[in-house]
Amino acid sequence: MVNQLLFGDPVFIIEEIQDWYKIESQYDHYEGWCEKNQIELMDEGTLPGDENHHLITSLTATFSKETEFPVNLVYGSSVMVVNNRVLIHGIPYKIEHGSLGRPVTFTGENIVSEALKFMGCPYLWGGRSPFGIDCSGLTQLVYKVAGKSILRDAWQQAQCEGEYIDLIAEAKAGDLAFFDNDEGRIIHTGILTGEGTIIHAHGKVRIDPIDHYGIYDKELGEYSHKLRIIKRFSDH
């Protein structure tokens, strides 16, 4: 698995082979293959406007209807809200658990607060949910709920337009740090707290100390990641 789509993520169909579609995410232009039964075909003219989309802002949310099975969605998924009714596949549901709303205000403090919701969630390569998430999946989802779109992989996020921060001492809450391997390739990212620590997905979502060299793993007594760059992104 290279990536996960969340409920409500629109895609373009690029190719069709038997029971599979090759698709491109409209959100970040990531490409991959999925089974046809995982995609609901929609006429582009019927897609709702952005003002009708609300995001799941709790790690999980459950929606119910008397004659339907409950629908369980995860953080960052998108549902339609029309006339104060939550519509899923065009059917009105009521929320039983969790929260949803418009993107939060894009501030460093809000970004850190959103990231902290994932503390302890397990690592999964290609994951984008609290049941398994990778480093860039965490940063992308948190930024999404904070109203900022960034690309999917760590190396792609490092190339997104933003302000380079020269010194770790000048970093603020919500800035993203990127880390490279011995070949100089960006392989990891995380969210700086502005307090000398970083929230990142490494084995699980965790907080570790960071300095000008990189992330220090206190349990192992050594550095786990070498710092390459720090970037600050605006809300537009």
N, C-alpha and C positions, 0 to 999 in steps of 0.2 A: 504494500500500500504506500503510495506516494503522497496522498492528500485525502482529506475528508471534506465533503460538502455538508453544510448544515441545512436544516429545513428552511425553505424560503430562498435559498441561494439560486438565482437565475443562471442558466447556462445556455450556450450556443451548441447545437449539434453539428459536428464537423464531418463525421463519417459514421456509417452504419454497417456492421458485420454480424449477421445472424442475430443473436440475442444481446448484442453489445452496441453501445454508442461510444464514439470518441467525442468528448465534449470539451468546451472551453468555458471556464468560469467567467461570468461577466464582471465579477467583483475584482479579481486579480489576474485574469487572463491565463490562469494555470490550466494546462491540458492533461487529460487522462482518459481512461476507459472506465465505464460503469455498465452494469446490467440495465437493460431497458426498463425493467420493473421498478427501478429506483428513481426514475424521472417521470414527472407528470407533464405531458405536452400541453402547452398553452398557446393560444393565438396571441401574437405580440400586441395586437390592438386591445386585448382585454387585460393586459398587465396593469395592476393598480399603480397609482402615483406614489411618490415617496412619502407624501403626507399621510398615507394610509398604513405605512409600514411601522411596526413597533418591534423592538428587539427584546428578547428574553434577557433580563439583567441579573437573574439569580442563576446559580449553577445548573439547576434543573427546574422545570415547571411542568405541571400536569393540568391538562384541560379535559373537561368531561361534558358529556351530553347523554341524556337518558337512553337513547336508542343506539348509541355508538360506543365502541370501546374507548377508554381514555387515551389521550394522546400525550406522550411524554416528550418534551423538547429540552434542549440544552442551551446553555449560555451562548448568546450571539445569534441564535436562530431568529428568523423574521416571520411575523404573522401579520395578517391584515386586521385592522380595527376600523370598522365602518359603523357610524351611528352608535358608538360605544359598545359594539358587539365584536367579539373576536371571531374571525372567520378562518376556518381551516378546511381547505378543499371546498370552499364556498359554503360550508356548514357552520352555523353559529354554535360556539362552545362557551362555557364559563370556566374561569380559572379556579382550580381547586388548591393549587400549591404553587408558590413561586411569585415572581414579579416580572413585569414587562413595562416598557416605556420608550420614549425617544432617547437618542444618545445623550449621555451626560455632558456637562460642560467640559471642554478640553483644557484641563489644567494638570500640572504635574501631580498635585495631591490626589486628584480624582483618578488619574492613571494608576498610581501606586495603590490606592484603595481598591480599585477593581482587580488589580493583579493579586492582591492579598487574598481574594476570594478563592483562588486556586491553590493555596498552600496545601501541600501534601498530596496533590493529585498526581497519579503515576505518569511516568514518561512513556510515550508511544511515538515511534518514528512515523511521521505523517499525520499524527493525531491533532484534532482541533476541538476536543471536548474535555470536560472534567473527568471522563472515564479513561482518558489517555491523551496526552498532549505533548508536542515537542517544543523546542525553544522558540522557534519563529511562529509556531501556531499560537503560543501564549501571547507574544507581543502583538501579532496581527489581530487577535480577537479582542484583547484589551483596548487596543487603539480603535477598533471598529466600534465598540460600545461607547468610546469617548469621542466618536464622530470623525475619526481620521482614518482614511484608507491607505494601507501600505501593502506592498507585495508579499508574497508567500514565504520564500526561503530567506535565510539570514543574509546570504550574499546579495540577494535582490533588494532586501530592505536597506542594506548598507549603501546601495546606489540610489535610493530614493532621494528626491530633493530635500535638503535640510541643511542646518547650520552645523559645521564641524566645531567641536569643542576641543581645545588644545590640551587642557590639563584636567585630570580627574578632580582636582580641587575646585574647578570651575563648573563641574557638572551639577545639574539640578534634578529634583524629583521628576520622574517621567522621561528623562533622557534615555536613549537606547545606547548600550555599549555593544561592540562587536569584537569578536575574537577570532584569531587565525591559527592555522596549523604551521608546521615547520616549512611547508611549501608556500606559505603566505596566502592561503586560500581562506576566506571567511567561512567558519564552520559553526559559529555559535553566537547567540545574542541574548540579551536580558534587559530588564528595566531597572534603572538606577533609582534608589530611594532618596538620594541627596544627603544621606547620613552615613556614607562610607560602606554601604552594603548594596547588594543587587538581588533582585528577584528573578529567578531563571529556572528553566526546566532541565534538570540534570539528574537522572534517576527518578526524580520526582520534582515537583515545584517546591523550591526552597529559597531561603535567604542566606547569602554568604558574604563575608567581607570582600571588599575589592580595593585595590590600590593602583598605582601607576603601572605596575607590572601585569596584574590580572586578578583573577578570582582565587582566593585562598580557601582551601578545604581544611577546616580545623580538625575534622575527624581523621583525615589522612596526614595532616601536618605538612601539606605541600600545595603548590599552585596547581589548579586543575585546568585553567584556561588562560591564555596569553592575550592581553588587551591589545587591540589594533586601533580602533577608532571609537569616538563617541559622537553621536549626532543628536541634535535637537530639532524637533519637527513642529511646525505651526499647525493651527487648526484649519488651514485651507491650503 
